[in-house]
Amino acid sequence: MTEIKHINNEKNGAFQIYYEGQKAGEMTYKWAGKDKFIIDHTKVDKAFGGKGLAKELVFSGVKYARENGKKNSSTLSLCESNF
């Protein structure tokens, strides 16, 4: 079972993913104005590889943007294919 926590402040933020209670990875972003954020890093620990957790992080970022009227972009190919 996974849980995703969102940390957000005025300049940057992160989505952290936990798998069975252990932190498995995170996706970080930087704000580009008040209405747009740019995903700049996604990492999942090798011990949790192959479970689709990086994709889950990306989907969480997209969902957050849609639900809050924000735009998002990325410097990562994994993210670009999901926007």
N, C-alpha and C positions, 0 to 999 in steps of 0.2 A: 504494500500500500504506500502511496506517495502523498506528501503534503508539500504545498508550495507557500512560502512566505514572501511577501513583498515589502521591501524597504525602500522608502522614497524620501528625498529631501529636495531642496531647491536647485541643486546642481547636478546630482546624479542619483542612481538607485540601483537596486538589484532584485532579482527574483532568485530565491534560494530553494532548492528542492531537497527534501528529506525522504529517504527510502527506509521503511521499517524503523523510523526513529533516528536514523543516522544521516547527517548532512552528506549528500551525494554530489552536489554541484551547485553552480550558480551561473546566472546570466546577468551581466552588468550593462548599464546604459548611462548616457549623459543627456541632460536636457539641452535642447537647442531652441530656446525661447520658452514660452509658457504652454504651447500647444503641440510640441514635437519632441520626441526623444529618439536618440540614435543608439541602437544596441551595438556595443563595441567588444564584447567578450562573452563567450559561453564555454564553460568547462564542466565536465562530469568526471569524477574520479574513476580511474581504470577499473577499480573493484566493482563498479556499478555499470560498466559498459554493456552494450547490447540490450538494454531494457527500454530504449526509447526516451530516456529522461531528458536529453538535450532538446528533442522535439517538443516534449511537454513544456519545457521552459519557454521555448519560442512561442508556442500556442498561448501560454499564460500572458506573455507580453502583448501579443496581438489582441487577446480578449480584453485586457486592461485598456488598451488604446481605444478599442471600439466602444466599450462601455462608458468611457469617460470623454469621448469626443476629441481624442488626441490623435496625432499622426505619428507614425513611427517609420524608421528606416534602419538600415543595418550596414555594417561593413563586412558582414559574414555571409558566405554563400548559402549556408544552411538556412539562415533567416530569410534571405531574399526569395528563396523558392516558396516560402510560406506566406508572403504578404499579398 
